[in-house]
Amino acid sequence: MVSRLTREKNIGLGIEALAEVIKNHPKAGLIIVGSGPEESKLKSQVTDYKLQDKVIFVGWVEDVVSYFKTADAFLNTSKYEGFGMALIEAAASDCPIISTDTGIAGSVLRNGEEAFICPIGDATCFCRGLERLIAYPALCKEIALRAETAIEPLAISKEEYLKRMKEIWDEC
């Protein structure tokens, strides 16, 4: 996970999903890159789930590419997103993505498989997605390639994206 550690990013959902996944896959772990006001609360959640040896808090990092390049999956558990730059960075790094349906997730994750675009707050969906990626390693590569090809049409500026979002909103 790469995110500000704030309430709307819902990082605790990723921790909750990991707590379930390790029951069947005890070697699984989670790296959380970022900092913010929810950090102590999240660390307490890790302790409550007894995941201290499974979750690493890295803190804020300017260049996150190496994390995306070495991850088996990127989790985006946000309750809402304006744009979702981390999704673009993960896709550009060939990292499989499991995300809530926020920001540009629907455009980046065109595979149409429910396990990779999850309803907001649905830890079970994140567990299913992670377990599928663990069970079928070849699927990781396929999902990463789909996401990478999906970002090409999104090679627009954040300003252009926001302009389009406003136009869609105005039409509603």
C-alpha positions in Angstrom: 0.0 0.0 0.0 1.2 3.5 -0.9 -0.9 6.2 0.6 -1.2 9.1 3.0 -2.3 7.5 6.3 -5.6 9.3 6.6 -9.1 8.2 7.4 -10.5 8.4 3.8 -7.6 6.1 2.6 -9.0 3.3 4.8 -5.7 1.6 5.2 -7.2 -0.5 8.1 -9.2 -2.4 5.5 -5.9 -3.7 4.0 -4.8 -4.8 7.4 -8.1 -6.5 8.0 -7.8 -8.3 4.7 -4.3 -9.4 5.5 -5.5 -10.9 8.8 -7.8 -13.2 6.9 -5.4 -14.0 4.1 -2.6 -15.2 6.4 -4.9 -17.9 7.8 -4.4 -19.7 4.5 -1.1 -18.1 3.4 1.1 -17.6 6.4 4.0 -16.1 4.4 1.9 -13.2 3.1 2.8 -9.7 4.4 2.0 -6.1 3.9 4.2 -3.1 3.3 2.6 0.3 4.0 4.4 3.2 2.4 3.3 6.6 3.7 2.7 8.7 6.7 -0.2 10.6 8.3 -2.4 11.2 11.3 -3.8 7.6 11.3 -0.4 5.9 11.7 -0.6 5.2 15.5 -4.2 3.9 15.1 -3.1 1.6 12.3 -0.1 0.3 14.3 -2.6 -0.5 17.1 -4.8 -2.4 14.7 -1.7 -4.4 13.5 -1.0 -5.2 17.2 -4.7 -6.1 17.8 -4.6 -8.6 14.9 -1.1 -9.9 16.1 0.4 -9.0 12.7 3.5 -7.2 13.9 5.7 -9.7 12.0 3.6 -9.4 8.9 3.2 -5.6 8.4 6.0 -3.1 7.8 5.4 0.6 8.1 8.0 2.3 5.9 7.0 5.9 6.3 6.9 8.6 3.6 9.1 7.9 0.5 9.6 10.3 -2.4 10.2 7.6 -5.0 7.9 4.7 -4.7 8.7 2.9 -8.0 10.9 0.3 -6.4 8.0 -0.7 -4.0 5.6 -1.1 -7.0 8.2 -3.0 -9.0 8.8 -5.6 -6.2 5.2 -5.9 -4.9 3.0 -8.9 -5.7 0.0 -6.5 -5.6 -0.9 -3.0 -4.9 -3.9 -2.4 -2.6 -6.0 0.8 -2.9 -8.6 0.7 -0.2 -9.7 4.4 -0.4 -13.2 5.4 0.4 -12.9 8.1 -2.3 -10.3 9.5 -4.6 -10.0 12.6 -6.7 -7.6 11.2 -9.3 -5.7 8.2 -7.9 -2.1 8.9 -8.9 -0.8 5.8 -7.0 -3.0 3.6 -9.3 -1.3 5.1 -12.4 2.1 4.6 -10.8 1.3 1.0 -9.9 0.0 0.2 -13.4 3.0 1.9 -15.0 5.3 -0.3 -12.8 3.5 -3.5 -14.0 2.1 -4.1 -10.5 -1.2 -5.9 -10.2 -3.8 -3.8 -8.6 -6.7 -4.5 -6.2 -8.7 -1.4 -5.6 -12.0 0.1 -4.5 -14.0 1.6 -7.3 -12.8 5.1 -6.7 -11.0 7.7 -8.8 -9.8 6.3 -12.0 -9.9 2.6 -10.9 -12.6 1.7 -13.4 -10.5 3.1 -16.2 -7.2 1.5 -15.1 -8.7 -1.9 -14.2 -10.6 -2.8 -17.3 -10.4 -6.5 -16.7 -14.0 -6.5 -15.4 -13.2 -9.1 -12.7 -15.0 -8.2 -9.5 -12.1 -9.5 -7.4 -9.9 -6.6 -8.6 -12.3 -3.8 -8.3 -14.0 -4.0 -4.9 -16.9 -2.2 -3.4 -15.8 0.4 -0.8 -15.2 -1.2 2.6 -15.5 -4.8 1.3 -12.6 -6.7 3.0 -13.9 -10.0 1.7 -13.5 -8.8 -1.9 -9.9 -7.8 -1.1 -9.2 -11.2 0.4 -10.6 -13.0 -2.6 -8.5 -10.9 -4.9 -5.3 -11.5 -2.9 -6.0 -15.2 -2.6 -6.5 -15.5 -6.4 -3.2 -13.7 -7.1 -1.4 -16.0 -4.6 -3.1 -19.1 -6.0 -2.4 -18.1 -9.7 0.9 -16.3 -10.0 0.5 -16.1 -13.8 -2.6 -14.0 -13.2 -0.4 -11.3 -11.6 1.4 -10.7 -14.8 -1.8 -10.8 -16.9 -3.5 -8.3 -14.6 -0.5 -6.0 -14.6 -0.3 -6.0 -18.4 -4.0 -5.2 -18.6 -3.6 -2.3 -16.3 -0.5 -1.0 -18.1 -2.3 -1.0 -21.5 -5.3 0.8 -19.9 -3.2 3.7 -18.7 -2.2 4.8 -22.2 -5.5 6.5 -23.0 -5.2 8.1 -19.6 -1.9 9.8 -20.6 -3.6 13.2 -19.9 -2.7 15.7 -17.3 -4.4 15.8 -13.9 -6.0 19.1 -14.9 -7.5 17.6 -18.1 -8.8 14.6 -16.1 -10.4 17.0 -13.5 -11.9 19.0 -16.4 -13.5 15.8 -17.8 -14.8 14.8 -14.4 -16.4 18.3 -14.0 -18.1 17.9 -17.4 -19.4 14.5 -16.5 -20.7 15.8 -13.2 -22.3 18.8 -14.9 -24.1 16.4 -17.3 -25.6 14.5 -14.3 
